[in-house]
Amino acid sequence: MPFVPIALLFVSNIFMTIAWYGHLKFPDAELWQVVVIAWGIAFVEYIFAVPANRIGFKYFSLAELKTIQEVITLTVFAGFSILYLGQKITLHHVIGFALIAAGGAFIFNAPKA
């Protein structure tokens, strides 16, 4: 079931995005505190990412698996940026993300080794 690793990667990326960028909303928090909290959140991310990659490797090549993860990362990041941090996504961002997604499509259309 190739949808299982994709779902797990979505969940893991939500946690990782929170770990990496969630603290930006709290600029007055002590650095050591945000590092410890981020580390704890990243641990939860690993609980989803490791099984996603182990299961996903049964269905996808390593390059395909990494490409899926990167496209999911951009998707989660864009949503997080807008919804949590109130950032604007510009046309330049959309075009850049689309070019990365096009690279992903290129990976999936590569001849199988």
N, C-alpha and C positions, 0 to 999 in steps of 0.2 A: 504494500500500500504506500505508494510514493507521496501521498498527501500527508502522512504522519510526520515525516521529517520536516516538511515545509511548515506544518502547523507548529511543530516544536521550535523551529528556527524563528518564527514570528514571535512566539512567547519569549524566547531567549533574547531576541533583539529588543523587545520592550524593556526587559530588565537591564540590559547593557546600556541602552540609551539613557535610562533613568540614572544608572550608576555614573556614567560619564558626564552627563549634562544637567541632571536634575538639581545639583547643588548651585548652579549658576543663578538660580532664583533667590539664593540666600548668600549674597556676597559678604555679609558680616559674620558668617559662621567661621569658626577656626578651621584652618586648613587641615590640621591633624584629624579633626572631627569628620570633615567631609571625606577624607581619605578612608577612614575606618568604616564609615557608613557605606561609601561606594564599594569598598571591598566586600562587605557583607551582601550587598545587592548583587555584585558580580558573582559571588558564590552561587546564588540562586540561579543566575543566568547560566552558569556551567552545568547545573542540574538538568537544564533543558538542552543546551548546546551539544554536550557530549553524546547523549543518546541520539539527537537529531543527526549528527554526523555519522555515527556508527550505523544507524538504520539507513540513512540516506545513501551511504556508500554501496549499499546493496542494489540501489536503483539508478544511481547517477555516477558518472565519472567524477574524479576529484575536482577537475576544472568546472564541471557543471554544478557540483555541490557548492563550491565557493562562489560561483556566479549567482546562484539562487540566494545565498546568504547576503551578498552585496546588494542585490536588488531589494531584498527585504529590508536591509539596513537603511537604504535610502528612503524607502517608503515609510518606515517607522520614524526615521529621523525627521522627515518632512512633516508628518502629522504631529509629532512631539513639538517641533519648532513652532508650529502655528498654534496648536491647542494649549500647550503648557507655558511656553516662553513668549508667546504673542509675537513671534517673528513673522515677517512677510516673506512669502516665496515669490520671487520675481520671475519674469519671463526668462531671464538668463539662467536662473536656477532650473526651471522646467526644461529648458533646452539642454543644459548640461546633464541633468538626470536622464533625459531621453537618450542622449548619446551614450551614456553608460549602459542603459537598458538595451540599446541597439548592439553594443558590444556583447551583452549577454546573449542576445538572439544569435549573434555570429558564433559564439561558443557552442550553442546547442545545435547549430547546423554544420558543425565541423565533422569531417569524416571520422568514423570510429576507428580507433587504432587496433 
